[in-house]
Amino acid sequence: MIRHVLQYARDYEQAIEWLSQTDIPCDCLLLVCGVNNEQMLVIERTPKKYALRPGVNGRLAVTNDYRIMKAKSEVDETNVIASTSCWRYRRITSLLEREIPMTAEQCFRYLSDEKVIMQITEQQMVFQPATDFLEVRKISI
């Protein structure tokens, strides 16, 4: 579905429509950005439902947790992703409140912050759609 959206959506609005309203096989969180600064949101998904969480004051973060919509099951506190997402979210939003990263290096620095990154992180990606910039870094923790 994501590949189809990237190839065929005519604009940001259509991408949001397809990503939010197409039935999918599992829960997921999609951070979506367009070519304009105001085009940013997280789509919280279950197979048949969705919620849209827009950026606030030019800032947007997602840390593997549903902030608007409840996931199908309750949070399993033994799950490292679920049990740490709130404090990781608080940390990344506090970094964003201090300064919005303007370069890929600044973005990677925020993503690699010891209170944000997880031990299971394999790679990190920074995209800048307006310039077609994409960088993927393999992580070795």
Helices and strands as residue ranges (DSSP letters): H 2-8, H 12-21, E 28-33, E 40-45, E 50-54, H 80-98, H 104-111, E 123-128, G 129-131, E 133-138
